[in-house]
Amino acid sequence: MNGSRSGRGRKIVLWRHGQTAWNLERRFQGSTDIELTEEGVGQARRAARLLASLKPDAVVASDLLRAAATAAELAAVTGLTVAHDAALRETYAGAWQGLTHVEIVERYGEQYAAWKRGEPVRRGGGELETEVADRAAPVVLEHAEKLPADGTLVVVSHGGTIRTTIGRLLGLEAHHWEGLGGLTNCCWSVLGEGARGWRLLEHNAGTLPEPVLGDDD
């Protein structure tokens, strides 16, 4: 994509889902299908009104309940139809899923430390972060390619998947992806196309700074 074709170029808004009970408990969700809390629905509703002002052209979301319900709030105010894709699900983390942060550190301390150092780790016997990017980034690009010259795509997904997708689209080496901080519930990051590819324009936007509660913290 060549941003010189227009004054603004295409944009991709990567929007993390609203709060869940497992977020509050600091319990690793991964691909477990957990619903939004009442507060999470409210977060999605408030954020949707802000994102609608960007006049998005398309919305694609993970098919897990927490992401699909978040996307539905944007659909309600824009009239857009949401495309759902399982490739945008959160990282599958095997034995880690359902454990609290404390339990993971106690039982898988070295594995956790290696992951935080940026080493390729199959957390709980699950997916590598590069494998998550392998499945998610092409879906995002496929939908972005369908945008008009100045169009905006909203991708509703999960903290870890969004981080790995951003890292891949920016061309960063995988061990640098940890340098991208986590997203707060219902916050988003924005990528814009430039002459040399995608650029990070905003990160964890949408709120005053709050703690990041989720699998990616």
C-alpha positions in Angstrom: 0.0 0.0 0.0 1.3 3.4 -0.9 0.2 6.3 1.4 1.2 8.8 -1.2 -2.0 8.1 -3.2 -4.0 10.2 -0.8 -3.7 12.9 1.8 -4.5 10.6 4.7 -4.2 7.0 3.7 -5.9 3.9 5.2 -6.1 3.4 8.9 -6.4 0.3 11.0 -7.9 0.7 14.5 -7.1 -2.3 16.7 -9.6 -2.3 19.5 -9.4 -4.6 22.6 -12.6 -6.1 24.0 -14.3 -4.8 27.2 -13.8 -6.1 30.7 -14.5 -9.7 31.8 -14.7 -11.3 35.2 -11.5 -13.1 34.4 -9.7 -9.8 33.7 -10.7 -8.6 37.2 -9.5 -11.9 38.7 -6.2 -11.7 36.7 -7.1 -15.1 35.4 -5.5 -16.0 32.0 -8.3 -16.3 29.4 -6.5 -17.2 26.2 -9.0 -18.8 23.8 -11.5 -19.6 26.7 -14.8 -18.0 25.7 -15.6 -15.6 28.5 -18.4 -13.0 28.4 -18.2 -9.3 29.2 -19.2 -8.0 32.6 -21.9 -5.3 32.9 -19.0 -2.8 33.2 -17.4 -4.3 30.0 -20.6 -3.7 28.0 -20.7 -0.2 29.3 -17.0 0.3 28.3 -17.8 -1.0 24.8 -20.8 1.3 24.5 -18.8 4.4 25.5 -15.9 3.5 23.2 -18.1 2.7 20.3 -19.5 6.2 20.3 -15.9 7.6 20.1 -14.9 5.2 17.4 -18.0 5.8 15.4 -16.8 9.4 15.0 -13.9 8.0 12.9 -16.6 6.9 10.3 -15.2 3.4 9.9 -15.8 1.6 6.6 -15.6 -2.0 8.0 -15.4 -4.0 11.2 -13.9 -7.4 11.7 -13.8 -9.2 15.0 -12.7 -12.3 16.8 -15.6 -14.7 17.2 -15.1 -15.1 20.9 -18.0 -13.7 22.9 -16.1 -10.9 24.6 -14.8 -9.5 21.3 -18.0 -10.1 19.4 -20.1 -8.4 22.0 -17.7 -5.4 21.9 -17.9 -5.2 18.2 -21.7 -5.4 18.3 -21.8 -2.0 20.2 -20.0 -0.4 17.3 -22.3 -2.0 14.8 -25.3 -0.7 16.6 -24.1 2.9 16.2 -22.7 2.7 12.7 -25.0 0.3 11.0 -22.0 -1.7 9.8 -22.1 -5.5 9.6 -19.4 -7.2 11.6 -17.3 -9.9 10.0 -16.1 -12.6 12.5 -13.0 -14.5 12.1 -11.5 -17.2 14.5 -8.0 -16.2 13.3 -8.4 -13.1 15.5 -8.8 -15.1 18.7 -6.5 -14.6 21.7 -3.4 -16.8 22.0 -4.1 -20.4 22.9 -2.1 -21.0 26.1 -2.9 -24.6 27.0 -2.3 -25.3 30.7 -2.1 -21.5 31.6 -5.7 -20.9 30.7 -7.9 -20.5 33.7 -5.0 -19.9 36.1 -4.5 -16.6 37.9 -1.3 -14.6 37.4 0.0 -15.7 40.8 -0.6 -19.4 39.9 1.2 -19.1 36.6 4.2 -17.5 38.2 4.2 -20.2 41.0 3.8 -23.1 38.6 5.5 -21.9 35.5 7.9 -19.3 36.8 10.8 -19.9 34.4 8.5 -20.2 31.4 6.8 -16.9 32.4 10.2 -15.2 32.9 11.4 -16.4 29.5 8.3 -15.1 27.8 8.8 -11.7 29.4 12.4 -11.7 28.2 11.0 -12.0 24.7 12.1 -15.6 24.1 9.8 -17.8 21.9 7.8 -19.7 24.5 4.8 -22.0 24.1 3.0 -20.8 27.2 1.2 -23.7 28.8 2.1 -25.8 25.7 0.1 -23.5 23.5 0.9 -21.1 20.6 4.0 -19.1 19.9 3.4 -15.4 19.6 4.8 -15.6 16.0 2.1 -18.2 15.2 -0.6 -15.9 16.5 0.8 -13.2 14.2 0.9 -15.7 11.4 -2.8 -16.3 11.6 -4.1 -12.8 12.7 -2.0 -10.3 10.6 -3.0 -11.7 7.2 -6.7 -11.4 8.1 -6.2 -7.8 9.1 -4.3 -7.0 5.9 -7.0 -8.8 3.8 -9.7 -6.6 5.2 -7.5 -3.5 5.0 -6.8 -4.1 1.3 -10.6 -3.8 0.6 -10.8 -0.3 2.1 -11.2 2.8 0.0 -8.1 5.0 -0.4 -8.8 6.9 2.9 -10.8 4.2 4.6 -10.7 3.0 8.2 -10.9 -0.6 9.4 -11.8 -1.5 13.0 -10.4 -4.8 14.2 -11.9 -6.0 17.5 -9.6 -8.5 19.2 -7.6 -9.3 22.3 -4.6 -7.8 23.9 -2.0 -10.4 23.0 -3.3 -10.9 19.5 -3.3 -7.1 18.9 0.2 -6.7 20.2 1.6 -9.4 18.0 -0.3 -8.1 15.0 1.0 -4.6 15.5 4.6 -6.0 15.8 4.2 -8.0 12.6 2.7 -5.1 10.6 5.4 -2.7 11.8 8.1 -5.2 10.7 9.5 -5.5 14.2 11.5 -8.6 15.1 9.5 -10.8 17.5 11.7 -10.3 20.5 10.9 -6.6 20.4 7.1 -7.1 20.5 7.2 -6.9 24.3 8.2 -3.3 23.9 4.6 -2.5 22.9 2.7 -2.1 26.2 -0.5 -3.9 26.8 -4.0 -2.4 26.1 -6.5 -1.5 28.7 -10.0 -2.9 28.3 -11.8 -1.3 25.4 -8.8 0.9 24.4 -7.3 0.8 20.9 -4.2 1.4 18.8 -4.2 3.0 15.4 -1.9 2.1 12.4 -1.7 4.4 9.4 -0.2 3.6 6.0 2.8 5.5 5.0 5.3 5.5 2.2 7.3 2.7 3.8 4.5 0.7 5.2 2.4 0.8 8.4 3.1 3.3 11.2 1.9 3.3 14.8 0.0 6.5 15.2 -1.7 5.9 18.6 -1.3 3.2 21.2 -3.6 2.3 24.1 -5.8 5.3 23.3 -9.3 6.0 24.6 -8.8 6.6 28.3 -6.8 8.2 31.0 -4.0 5.7 32.1 -5.4 2.7 33.9 -4.0 -0.7 34.9 -3.8 -3.2 32.1 -5.8 -6.3 33.3 -5.4 -9.2 31.0 -3.3 -12.0 29.5 -0.8 -9.5 28.0 0.3 -7.7 31.1 
